[in-house]
Amino acid sequence: MRTVHEMAPRLGVAPTCAALAMPRASYYRNRLPRPAPKPRPASVRALAPEEREQVLAVLHEPRFADQAPAEVYATLLDEDRYLCSERTYYRVLAAHAEVRERRNQLRHPRCAAPELLATGPNQLWSWDITKLLGPTKWTYYYLYVLLDVFSRYAVGWLLAYRESAALASKLIAESCERQRIEPGQLTVHADHGAAMTSKTVAFLMADLGITKTHSRPHVSNDNPYSESQFKTVKSRPDFPDRFGSYEHGRSFCADTLHWYNTEHHHVGLGLFTPHDVHYGLAAAKREQRARVLTDAFARHPRRFPNGAPRPKDVPSAAWINPPKDRARISAGESTMSLKSTDVAFVDPGASSRAESEVGRPETPNLTLERINMTAAQ
């Protein structure tokens, strides 16, 4: 409507309304002065002001201070008194802002969904713990996995006999050292598990300069990457119903996570492996795939009615809870415009170049013998 008001003097009302697909009648109706709302007439059955004051005074009596209007109404009837209906008691209390929750209940504030963005490796990690069935009933092994959200690369994992904040702290510290994480570079996201919210882990992250975030209570969707990775691992055809021993579980996790990192072509990564994306090899492999598809198109162009095929693009960003107005974030907008408390943005290729020099695609296994002995105790 404001656009029509601004453009109508220059372009005319009819052309402007036609361009905006708005009826002219709506425009002219909006220009008419709106009449003031008529005051609602008082009901002939309403209490007089003196009577309302009397009702409020009775409700303020000490014996009725903790009573509901229904109790007050019934008590006065037993005393041969009638002041007003039960509903009118509520109206009088509401007029004086005295109607509220009478029970002394804790009211939980509404938690905002964490909105996290990663545009390169080692900017945003998520981690979680899942149970693996042991050899007998009520025996479990606990698999800790640290996952890079951008590349889906498992930067560290640990198999233990129990959940422990100390083991989680050691896993995070050694993973950061292996990935050469600098203070202020990384954000680590997790749910509200006991190990995730422990003071031991919180103090460690503060010492390492890591920003930590948590999911909303009872909302599993806030940690989707770790949950999806666990589902992929547990959906493998060779995943056993139970693990015969701790050594069996550790050997299986080592092989499976190595497969996940170096051989699994991830749909969310444009069918590249997490290792390719994490260490900056995906762009070269995409060019290789493009050449293969170009040769295939040159040999049999009729088999491609939509033109020359193109390989899927390398991902440029990964979100946890993207904002609803994501469309307003243009492709050329600087990521530094987002809140720095959400994700600390750094050069996306810095960690990739550093790790490419090492050239070792092995999945980091942090289940050291001293950790195993600690967990066994």
N, C-alpha and C positions, 0 to 999 in steps of 0.2 A: 504493500500500500504506500509505503514511503517513496518507493521508486516512481510510482505513478504521480505522486504529488510533485516530485522533483523534475520529472521529464515532461509532464503534460504541458506546461507553459511553452516549451520549445517545440515538441513534436506533435502535440495534440493529444486529447484524451483517448479518442478512438484508436489511433495507431499504437499508442503505448499499451492500452489494455489488450489489444489483439496480440501484440508481441509477447505479453506476459500470460496470455491465455486466462485473463480475468474478465468477468462480466463488467460492463460499464455501470450496471445498476449497483453493483457492490461498491464501486468507487463513489458514486454519488450518494449512496446511502451512508457511507462512512463520513461524508462531509457534513451531513445533517447534525445539528446540535442534539446531543443526547439529553433527554429530560432527567431531572434529578429523581432518584428513586423515592417513591411515596413512602412515608412512614407507616409502619405496620400498625393498624389500629389495635388498641388494647382490648383484650377479651372482657366481656361483661362478667365472666366467671372468675377473673383474676382476683387475687388477694389485694387488699388495700395496702399501701406502704406501711401503715401501722401494724397490720396483721403479719406482714413479712418480717418486720423487725421482731415481733413476738415469736415467730417460728424460729428465727435465727438465735434468739436468746435461749429458747428451750434447747436447741441443738448444742449450744455452748455450755449447758449445765454440766458439772463434773460427772454426774452419773451417766450422761450420754456421750461423753467425750470419745469413748472407744466403741460406740455402738453404731451399727449400720442404720440407715433410715427405716428399714423394715422393722428393726427391733424397737426403735423409738416410736414408730407408728403403733405397733402392737402394745407396747407398754402404756402409752397414753390411753389407748382404748380400754385397757383393763382398769385404768384410773378414771374412767368415765369422762375422758377429755378427747375432743377431736379438733385439731387445728387445721389440717389440710390433708390431701391425699399423699400417699407414699411418693408418687412421682413429683409432687410439688416440693417435697423436702429436698429432692435432688436438684430441682431447679433453683431453689434458694441457695443451696450450697454452691452450685456452679456459678451463680451470679457473683458470689464473693470469693471465687477461686479456691474453694475448700474441698473440692472433689479430686481425689488422686488415689493411687494404689495404697491401700491401707496396710498391706503386708510389708514387712521389712525385708525385701528381696534385693539381691544384688543385681544390678542392671548392667549387662555387659555392653560396652561401646561397640559400635559397628566398625569392624576392621576393614580398612581399604585394601583392595587387591594390589599386590606388588606388581609394578610395571617395570620390567627389566629388559634391556636391549644389549646385545653383543654384536659387534661388527667385525670381530676377528678372534683368533684363538687366545686363550688365557686372559680373557676379560671377565668372563662369567662362568663359574662352575656351579654345579648342583650335586648334592650327594644324598645318599639314603642307605638304609640297611634293610636287607630282606632275609627271611628265614629259609633255611634249607633243611629238609627232613633228615634226621640221623638214622642210624641202623635200627633203633627200637622206638617204641612209642614214647612220646614226651621228651625226646632228645632232638636237639636242633643245633645247627651251625649257623653263624651269622655272617653274611657276606656284606662288607662295606665296599661301596664303589663311589669314586669321585669322577664325575663326568664333565667334560668341557661342553657347554651348551652350544657354542657355535659350531664345533666340528664333531660333536658326539663322541669324542675320543675319551676313552677311559684312562685318565691320567694317573690313577692309582687305585689299588684294590687290596682288600685284606679279608681273610677268613679267620674267624675266631669262634670261641666257645660261648661267648656272651657279648652283650652290648656293654661297652665300656667307653667312658669319656676319655680315659687315658689312651686307649688304643686309637680312638678317633683323632685325638690330638697328634699322636705320632704319625698317623697316616697323612694328615693334612700337612704337617711340617715337612715330612720327607717328600711329598708330592710337590710342594712349593719349591723346595730346594732342587729337585730334579728338573722342574720346568723353568727354573731361574726367575721366579716371580719377584718383582721389585715392590717395595712398600707403596701403597696407593694404587696399584695396578689392578688388583683382582677383587671381585665380589663373589662371595660364596653363598648360595641359596640352599635352604633345607626346610624340612617340615618342623613340626613341634615335638619331635621325639626327645626322649630323656637325654640321649647323648648329644643331640643337636643343640639343645638349649642349656647345656651344662656350663657352669662357670669355667671349667677347665678349658673347654673349646673356645669360649668367649674371650678369655684372657690370652690364649694363644693367638687368636686372630688379631686382637688388639696389638700384641707385640709385633706381629708380622705386617701390620698395616693393611689388613684385609677388612673390607666392608662385608658384614654379614646381614642377610635378610632371611625372613621366615615366611612360610605359607600362612594363610589365614587358618584359624582353628577349624578342624574337621572339614577342610577343603583340599581334596587330593589333587584337584586340577591345577593347583598352584605349583606343583612340582612334576610337570608332565614328562620331562625328558628322562629323569631317573626311573619313573614308573614304566615308561615305554621301553627303556633299555632292559629292565628286569623281565618284562614280558617277552621280549625278543630272546633273551637268554633261556628262559624257562620253556619257551615254545620250540626249542631245538629238538629234532627227532631223537637224538641220543641223550636227552636230559633224563636222568634216572628218577624213578619214583622215590627212592631213598638212597642215601649215600652210606656205603658200608663202613666207612671210617673217616676220620679227619683227613688223612692223607689222600683218600679217594676224592673227597670234596675239593681239596686244594689243587690236586692235579687236574680235575675236570674244569675248575674255574680258570686255571692258567691257560689251558688249551682253548676254552670257549671265548674268553676275553681277548686272547690273541687273535682268534678268528674274527671276532667282532671288530677289532681295531683295524686289521690289515686285509681282510678278505670280504667282509660283509659290505655289499654295495647298497648304501642307504638311500631309500627313496627320498627322504627329506633333504638329502645332500646332492640331488641331481644324479643319483646312482654312482657316486664316488664313495670311496671308503673313508672312514673317519681319519685314518692315517694320512690319506692324500690331502684332505682339507686342513688338517691340523698343522702339517708341515709344509704347506704351500706347493704341493705337487699337482693339485687338481687342475689348475689352468693349463699346464703342459699336457696333461692327459686329455683335456677337453679338445685341445687343438689336434691331438692325434685322432680322437674319435671323429672330429669334423672332417679330417682328410679321408678317413675310411668311408664315411657316409657320402662324401663328394665323389669318390671313386665309384661307389655303388650306384649313385645317381647317374654318373656318366655312362656306365655300362648298360643300365636298364632304366632310362628316364620314364618309360610308360608305367612302371610299377609304383611311381610316386605321383599320384594325381594332384597332390597339393604343392608340388614343387620340390626343390632340393631339401632333404631332411637336415635338421640341425640337432646337435646333441644338447642335452639339458644344460642350463646355465649353472655355474658355480654359485652357491648361496652367498649372499652379501650381508645378511643380517639374520639374527635369531631372537625372537621375543619370548618372554614369559608374560602373559596377559597383555597383549598389545592394546593400546588405548582405543576406545570406541570411535573416536574421531581421528583414526589413523590416516584417513585420506588427506587431512590437512598437512601431514608431514610429507613434504615433497622430497623427491629423490635427491635434490641438490642441497637440502637443508643440512647444516652442520650438525653432527651428532652431539657436539659440545653444548648445543642449546638445551639438551635435556638436563635434568637435575643431576649434579655430580654425585649426590648421595646415593643414587640408584646404581650406577655403573661407572667405574673409572675408566675412561676411554684412553687407549694408548695406540701406538703404531701397530696395526694389525699384523704386519709381517715381522715384527721384531723377534718374537719368540720362535716363529717358524724358521727364520734364518739361523737363529742360534742352534735350534735342534737339528736343522738340516745338515749343519757341519758335523754333527755327531754321526748322522746317517744310520741310526740303529732303530729299526721299527719295532723292536720288542715291546710287548705290553709291560709296563712297570709293575712288578710284583713286590709289594712291600711286606709280605708275610715273612719277616725275618725270624730266625730261630729264637731270638730272645723275646720276640713278641709272642710266639707260640707258647713258650714256656710260661710267660706271664698270663696268657689266656688260660692255659691248662690249670694253673693254680686257682 
